[in-house]
Structures are given as structure tokens and as C-alpha cells.
Amino acid sequence: MANDFLWVEKYRPLKIQDCILTDQVKTNFQSFLDNGEIPNLLLSGPPGIGKTTVAKALCNELGADYYVINGSDEGRFLDTIRDKAKSFASTVSLTSTSRHKVLIIDEADNTTADVQMLLRASIEEFQKNCRFIFTCNYKNRIIEPLHSRCAVVDFGVTGKEKQQLAGTFFKRVVAILDKEKIEYDTSVVASVVQKYFPDWRRVLNELQKYSAVGTIDSGILSVISDASVDELVSALKETNFTKVKKWVVQNIDNDVTSLYRKIYDTLCTKLNKQSVAAMVIIIAEYQYKAAFVADQEINLLASLTNIMMECEFK
């Protein structure tokens, strides 16, 4: 029942042709389907772009039994891999029409090096029965012995592809809103798509949240407006912790990676030359931590406090 309520699950594509992907990436996956078999895969790209959806769609179309382990949760523990993963991978499916079962390790870049080494060994041990699909936001966090045993598919979107995919997803979203009988302003929907691109999951979740009152109009634009980094810069320059904390609270609902990028781009022109290098190191450290911390607000505030105390403004 929960899946019927959540739009991201209710409207999750079940076939590769229905997934919103670049032409090259879609062609690669279609070739796997045409061959009736997939290699071990490492799917890399930003959050919400559709990596897990594609992994499940491949399994569905191949008729493969699959099992999902979340690398940010249970997949961080060696016992989980030893027990659940090996139990699934070591057995032969009696109902599947595919040559192999598939084990999906979601958010594999959040697993420990020990877990990844065990998975590397599992790939070789169970190659007759099972294929492995790993999804990750940062492929550089996957150890080389595991990385080298997978075909890597990068979901990154560049250049003209951005506008094309955003347009395709806008049409998909409008069709969903029409089916859900939600009134909407097309310019507002376009603003939401543009703001969170290419995080399709975030777009659907945000629109479903705003649609609770039955309409999506310009009234939500103030809520989804981009973070104003200029206000933050002023607070940092004044070493005003209260204002910095207020800014974090007001903007933490934005994508954290995008926030760090905006802060970096802005501070590069606002800091003294000697402080730019220190700022880069601070942002890199806390952006890395963002993938693991339980509280993003505290992590972001800690990074900005560090910048405020260590860096000098022009």
C-alpha cells in the first residue's frame, strides 16, 4: 500500500525504454537485454537520477530474481554480506527465466573497504549463479579490485543532454499530475524540475508534497527558491554565528552537494588569496563527510563555522 501512495514507487519505470536516460546509456542497457545477460555492473551518478530504477528494470525484463541490500544501512556490516548476500547468491533460482540471479548493492560507496573486499570475493565465488549490480554516487569510493571486476556505466549528464532530459522529465511529471488530478501551473512545475535536476526522485517527492492541497501554483516558489549565498557571505564576514546558523536552517532542505558548490564558487571571489586554499580543503572534507553523517544540518554548520574561523575575507 505504501508503494501505491508514494509517487516515486507508483510511477517507477519497469522497462529500460521507459527510463529517462541519455541515448548512449539507454543503448548500452538495451544491448544487455538483447543479449539476454548482464555483466557485473557499477552504476555511477548523482542521487535520484535513476540508478536503482535501472537496476530493477534490467532484472524485471530479464526475468531475473534479485535481492537489494542498502550499502548505507545493513550493507555496512560484514555479517550482512556473509549471511544474506551469500545465502542469496549461492543458490540457484527455480522460478527465474534468466541465466543468473542478481544481487543489487545500493549506495555501495557507503560500504566499508572490508565489505567491498568480501563482495569482490563473492563475485568470483558465485559467478555461475549470480551477477552483481552496484550503485554509487562517487565511484572513487569503490576499491579498485571491485571496480575492475565491473562494467562501469556513468549516469552523468552534460551539455545538450541536460536540457533534453529535463524536457523529457517535465513531460513525464505533467502526465503524472494529470493522472493524479492535480491542478498545476506549468511554469511552476518547470521551476521545480529545473531546481532539482537531475534528481528525479527529489522532484517527484517535492511535487507530491506540494500537491497535498490539490494544486501546485506560484505560492510554492518562495519555498523552493534557490539559497542566497550573499546573505551567508555577509554573516561569515561578520563572524556572526547566529546568522550563519539561521541561514543553514533556512536552506538545509536544498541539495547539500549543490549548496557546497554554490558556497565554493562564491567564496573563491570573496576570500583573500591565502584563504582560498584553506576554504577548498574545508569544503572538500565536509562534503565527503556529508555522505555518512546522520545530521546534515550540523555537518554543514560545522563546515561554515570552520570557514568563518579560519578564513579571511577581502
N, C-alpha and C positions, 0 to 999 in steps of 0.2 A: 504493500500500500504506500509505503514511503516513496518508492520509486515512481509511483503514479503522481505523487504530489510535486516532487522536485523536477523542474523543467529539464535540468541538466541530465537527468536519468530518463525521463519520459521521452525526450527527443534525441537521445543519444543515437547517432547513426549505427546501423548494424552491418552495413556494407561499405567497402572501401570507396566505391564510386560515390557514395553519399557523404563521405568525409570531406571537409574543406581543407584541401591541401594544394601545394604548388603542383604544376603539371608533372615535373620531374619526379617528385616524391610519390605522387599517385601512380605514375608509370612503374616505378620500382616495385611498389607493393602489388600492383596488378600482375607483374611478371611472376612474383612468387605464387600468386593464386593460379596463374596459368600453368605453372609447373607442378602444382598440387603439393608443394612442400616449401617450408620456410627454413632459412638457416638460423643459427643463434643470432639475435638482433640486439643492438644497442640503439635505442631511440632517444635522441638528444634534442632539447629545445626548451623554450621558456615555459613557465607554468600555464596550464589551461589551454594550451594550443592544440591538444588532441592526441597526445602520445598514447595514453592508456586506452582511449576510444579506438584508435587504430589497432592496437594490440588485440583488443577483444574482437574487433570486426574481422581481423585476419583469422582468428580461431573459429569464429562463427561460420565464416564462409568455407573454411577448410573442413568443418565438421569435427574439429579437434576438442577434446576435453582439456580444460585449462583451469589453473588454480592461481589466485592472486595473493601475493604477500607484499605488504606495505613496508618498504625499507625504512620509513621514518618511525614505524611503530614496532610491531613484532619482529620485523626483519632485521632489527639491530642486534638481535640476540643469537648467539651461536646455536643454542638449544633449539630454537625455532627452525633453523635451516637443517640441523641434524635430524630433527623429528618430522616436522610437517613436510618440508621440501623433499627430503629423501624418501619419505613414505609415498608421496605422490609420484615422484619421478621414477622410482624403481619398479612400479607396477605397470602392467600392460592393460590398456583400456579394452573393455569387452563391447562397448557401445559406439565408440568413435569410428567415423569413416575416414579419419585422417591416418597417415602413417605414424605420426608421433603425437604424444600429449604435449602440452605447452605449459611451462611454469613462468608466470609473469612476476617479475620483481619490480614493483612500482617504487619510484623515488630511490633507486638503487644508489645514488650518490650520497645518500644519508646513512648508508650502512658502513660498518667499520671495516678496516682493512682485513681483519681476521675473518669476518663474514664473507667478504669478497674472495678471499683465498679459498675458502671452503666451497663457494659457488663455482669457482674456476675448476676445482677438482670434480665437482658434481657434473659439470658439463661433459667432461671426458668419461666419467664413470657411467653415466646414463645416456650416452649419445644414441644408443639403439632405440630407446623408448621415448626420449623426451628432448624437446627443444626449449631454449630459454630466451625470453624477451625481457630486456632490462630497459626501464625508462629512467631518464635523469634530466635535471636542469643544467648540470655542469659536468660535462664528460671528462674534464680534467681531474675529477674526484674519483674516477673509476681507475683502479690499479691496472697497470699495463698488461699483466698476464691475463686478466679478464677481458680487457679492452681488445686485445689482439685476437681473441677467440670469437669475436662477434663481427657481423657486418654492421657498420655504423651508418645510421640514417639521420641526417641533421634536419630538423624541422624549422630552422631559422629562416626568416623571411626578409628579403632585401629588395631594394629598388622598386621597379614597377609592380612586382608581385604583391607588395603591401596593399596598394590601392585596389588591385584586382580581388584579393582575398577579402579585404574589408567590405567591398561591394557585394561579394557573394554572401558573406555572413549577414550583412544588413538585410538582404532579401530573405534569408532563412529566418531571421529574427522576426521580420514583419509577418511572415507566414505563420509563425508560432503565435504571435499576438492576435492575429485574425482568428486562428483556431481556438484560442482561449477566450475570444470575445472581449478583448481588452481595447478600449479606446486609446489612441495614441497620436502624438504629434510626430510626424516623420523626421523633422529636424532635430527633435529631442532624442529620438531613438538613434539617429545618426551620430549625435554628440556622445552618447553612451558608448557606442561601438568604437568611435574614434579614440575616446579617452582610455579604454581598457585594452585596445588592440595590442597584441594578438591573443589575449586571454579570453577565449570564448566562454569558458566556464564562469568567469567573473561577470561578463556581460549578461549572461542569462540569469545568474543569481541576483544581480543588481536590478534588472528589469522585473523579475518576478517579485522582488521586494517592493519596488515602487508601484507595481500593478495591484497591490493589495486593496487599494481604494477604488479600483476599477478603471483608472485612466492614467496615462503617462503624458504629462504636459510640461510646459516650461517651468512649472513650480518646483521641479526637482533639479533644475540647472544649478541653483545656488548650492545644492548639496553635493553635486558631482564636479563642481568647478575645480580646476587644477590648483594645486598648492601654490601659494605665493611665497617664493623663496626670498623675495626682497624683505618681507617682514622678518623672516628668520635672520637674515644677514644683519639687520639693524639690531636685533636682540643680542646676537652673538658679539657684535661690535661693542655694545654697551655692557657686555658681560652680565646680562640680566637673565639669571636662571629662570625666574618666574615666567618671563615672556617666552623663553625658549621652550619650557615645559608646556605652556599653553599652546604654542604652535604645534608641538608634537601631538598633543591630544586632539587638536582640530584636524590634523592631516594624516593620522595613522591609518585611516581606512584606505588611503591610496596605496598603490603597489609600492612596496618598500624598495625594490630594486630601482624603480623609476624615480623615487624620491632621492635616493643616493646619487643617481645620475644627475638630477637637476641641481642638487647641492654642490656636487663636484664641478659641474660646468660653470655655475655662478661664482663659487669661491675662487676658482682659478684666476678670475679677473679682479677679485676684491682683496686678496691677501698680498702681503709683501712676498717678494720672490723667495726669500729664505723659508717662508712658512708654507708655501705651496707643496713642497715635497712632504712635509710633516702631515699636512691635510690628506694627501693621497694615501699615505700609509695608514692613517687612522680610518679613513673610509673603507679601504680595502680590507682591513682587519674586521671591522664591524659588519661589513656587507657579507663577509664569509660566515661570521657568527650567526647572521640572520637566518641561515638555513637550519640552524639547530636549536636556537633559543626558544623557550616556552613563551616569553613575553616580548613581542616585537617593540612595544612602546618603550619599555625600559631599555632595551638594546639601542634603539635609535636615540633616545635621550642621553644615554651614556656616551655615545659617539659624538654627539653635538657638544656635550659638556667637555669632552676631551679636546675638541677643536677650539672651543671657547677659551680654555685654559692654556693651550699650547701654541696657538697661532696668533700672529699679529696682523691687523688689518692696515690697509693703506691710509 
